[in-house]
Structures are given as structure tokens and as C-alpha cells.
């Protein structure tokens, strides 16, 4: 713990911190974190959990600055909060169910790194080819690609073309895109 002189000094720092002095708060955190970390470890927590508990204790202090009436009680208050948080964390860890590993074989891990690289490369080539199309084709293909069952009347109006030419234009634009993609592979 701390001796009386340290308690008085910490109480003075706490009063200043409560008044908004960040340097005082930083000094308190710097000086008391090692002690609070040991308190958490003494409750049987591992290093990572102890670190989380100490961080949670400091957050609790920040939200409770005005609740501590006696600045000299700061260290005791922090130790109590740390112990309670450590106990809560310990109970929560014990309550976590062990994973049922029998289902792990049936889980779909999704595409592997090699497949993600191929898809990413293919997408980059597609967007590059799309960028080389005329503006009207780019707009038309984006509308058709990102709209479920687009209304060709609205599409035609948006692009300034008759409804009856939206389908043929879409077909020509897709053919141009396909040609650009094939040329890019060669």
C-alpha cells in the first residue's frame, strides 16, 4: 500500500484531477497501475484479463470522480473496484461453455487466402475494364448490375435513350466489356 505521505499526495492529486487537471490524473494512473495490476493478478487472473480489469477500473474511476467523497480513500476505492471487477471477470470466464469441437469439421471456413487473391485480382481487372468503357456503358452496366429487376423505362429515362434500346445497348456494352477482359488476359 502507500504510506501517509503518499496518501496525502495522491489525495491532493485526486482533488486536482477531479477539477480537470489531466497531468494529476496521469500521475495517479502511472503510479497506481502497477499496484492495481498486482491486485488483479492476485485474484487468479491471467495477464490479459488482469490488464482488462485494470483498464476497466480506470474507466470506472473516470465515470465516478464525483462519487468519491474522501480523496484520501482513493487507493482503497481503486483496490476494491479492481477486486470486484476481477471477481466478475473470473466468474464470467468460468461460466463460458467449452466449444463443441464435434461441429468444427462441418463449418465452412470460406475461401482460403489463395482463392481470395484470385477473386481480388479478377475484381481489379473487371473494374479496370469497366473503366475503359464509354461513360454511357459504365452507367448502364452499373444500374443493371446493382438494381434487382431494373425498370427499363426508368433506366432509359435516366440515360436519355428509348426504353426499347436499353436491352440491346446492355448487350453491346457487355460484349465490349467481355472483349476488354479477354484482351487484358492476352
C-alpha positions in Angstrom: 0.0 0.0 0.0 1.1 3.6 0.4 2.3 5.5 3.4 0.6 8.5 4.9 2.7 11.0 2.9 1.9 9.1 -0.3 -1.8 9.0 0.6 -1.9 12.8 1.2 0.0 13.4 -2.1 -2.4 11.1 -4.0 -5.4 12.8 -2.3 -4.1 16.2 -3.5 -3.5 14.8 -7.0 -7.0 13.4 -7.0 -8.6 16.7 -6.0 -6.8 18.3 -8.8 -7.8 15.6 -11.3 -11.4 15.9 -10.2 -11.1 19.6 -11.0 -10.0 18.7 -14.6 -6.2 18.6 -14.2 -5.1 15.9 -16.7 -1.5 15.8 -15.5 -2.6 14.9 -12.0 -4.8 12.2 -13.3 -2.0 10.8 -15.5 0.3 10.8 -12.4 -2.2 8.8 -10.4 -2.7 6.3 -13.2 1.1 6.0 -13.7 1.8 5.5 -10.0 -1.1 3.2 -9.1 -1.4 1.0 -12.2 1.3 -1.5 -11.2 -0.4 -2.0 -7.8 -3.8 -2.5 -9.3 -2.4 -4.9 -11.8 -0.9 -7.0 -8.9 -4.3 -6.9 -7.2 -6.0 -8.3 -10.3 -3.3 -11.0 -10.7 -3.7 -11.9 -7.0 -7.3 -12.8 -7.8 -6.1 -15.5 -10.1 -6.5 -13.8 -13.5 -4.0 -14.2 -16.4 -2.0 -11.3 -17.8 -4.5 -10.3 -20.5 -7.5 -10.5 -18.2 -5.7 -8.5 -15.5 -4.8 -5.8 -18.0 -8.5 -5.6 -19.0 -9.6 -5.4 -15.3 -7.2 -2.6 -14.6 -8.3 -0.7 -17.7 -11.9 -1.2 -16.6 -11.1 0.1 -13.1 -9.6 3.3 -14.6 -12.7 3.8 -16.7 -14.9 3.3 -13.6 -12.9 6.0 -11.8 -13.4 8.4 -14.7 -17.1 8.0 -14.5 -17.1 8.1 -10.7 -14.8 11.0 -9.9 -17.5 12.9 -8.0 -18.7 9.8 -6.2 -15.5 9.6 -4.1 -16.2 11.9 -1.2 -13.0 11.4 0.7 -9.9 11.9 -1.6 -7.8 10.0 1.0 -9.9 6.9 0.3 -8.8 6.8 -3.4 -6.4 3.9 -3.1 -8.8 1.8 -1.1 -11.6 2.6 -3.5 -9.5 1.6 -6.5 -8.4 -1.7 -4.9 -12.0 -2.6 -4.1 -13.2 -1.8 -7.6 -10.3 -3.8 -9.1 -11.1 -6.8 -6.9 -14.7 -6.7 -7.7 -14.0 -6.4 -11.4 -11.5 -9.3 -11.2 -14.1 -11.5 -9.4 -16.7 -10.6 -12.0 -14.2 -11.4 -14.9 -13.2 -14.7 -13.2 -16.8 -15.8 -12.8 -17.6 -14.9 -16.4 -14.6 -16.9 -17.6 -15.7 -20.0 -15.6 -19.2 -19.7 -17.0 -18.1 -19.7 -20.6 -19.0 -23.0 -22.2 -16.4 -25.1 -23.8 -16.7 -25.2 -27.5 -18.2 -28.3 -29.0 -15.4 -29.4 -31.3 -17.5 -32.0 -33.0 -19.1 -29.4 -35.2 -15.9 -27.7 -36.2 -15.4 -30.1 -39.1 -18.7 -29.2 -40.6 -18.1 -25.4 -40.5 -17.3 -23.7 -43.8 -14.1 -21.7 -43.4 -14.9 -19.7 -46.5 -12.4 -19.0 -49.3 -8.7 -19.6 -48.5 -6.1 -16.9 -49.0 -5.2 -18.2 -52.4 -8.8 -18.0 -53.6 -9.2 -14.5 -52.1 -6.2 -13.4 -54.1 -7.7 -14.8 -57.3 -11.0 -13.1 -56.6 -9.4 -9.8 -55.7 -7.3 -9.9 -58.9 -10.3 -10.8 -61.0 -12.3 -7.9 -59.5 -9.5 -5.4 -60.1 -9.3 -6.5 -63.8 -13.1 -6.2 -64.1 -13.2 -2.7 -62.6 -10.3 -1.6 -64.8 -12.0 -2.9 -68.0 -15.3 -1.3 -66.9 -13.4 2.0 -66.5 -12.3 1.8 -70.2 -15.9 1.6 -71.4 -17.7 4.7 -72.7 -19.4 6.6 -69.9 -22.9 5.6 -71.1 -22.0 1.9 -71.0 -20.5 2.3 -67.5 -23.6 3.9 -66.2 -25.9 1.4 -67.9 -24.0 -1.6 -66.6 -23.8 -0.2 -63.0 -27.6 0.3 -63.0 -28.3 -3.1 -64.4 -25.7 -4.8 -62.1 -26.8 -3.2 -58.8 -30.5 -2.9 -59.3 -32.7 -6.0 -58.9 -35.0 -6.2 -61.9 -34.4 -2.6 -63.2 -37.4 -0.8 -64.8 -36.1 -0.3 -68.4 -38.4 2.7 -68.8 -36.7 4.5 -65.8 -33.3 3.3 -67.0 -34.0 4.7 -70.4 -35.1 8.0 -69.0 -32.1 8.2 -66.7 -29.7 7.5 -69.6 -31.6 9.5 -72.2 -32.4 6.6 -74.5 -35.7 4.9 -75.6 -36.9 2.0 -73.4 -36.6 -0.3 -76.4 -32.9 0.3 -76.8 -31.9 -0.4 -73.2 -31.7 -4.2 -73.7 -29.7 -4.0 -77.0 -27.4 -1.4 -75.5 -26.8 -3.5 -72.4 -25.9 -6.4 -74.7 -23.5 -4.3 -76.7 -21.9 -2.9 -73.5 -21.5 -6.4 -72.1 -19.9 -7.6 -75.3 -17.4 -4.7 -75.2 -16.6 -5.4 -71.6 -16.0 -9.1 -72.4 -13.7 -8.1 -75.3 -11.7 -5.8 -73.0 -11.4 -8.6 -70.4 -10.2 -11.1 -73.0 -7.7 -8.6 -74.4 -6.4 -7.9 -70.9 -5.7 -11.6 -70.4 -3.6 -11.9 -73.6 
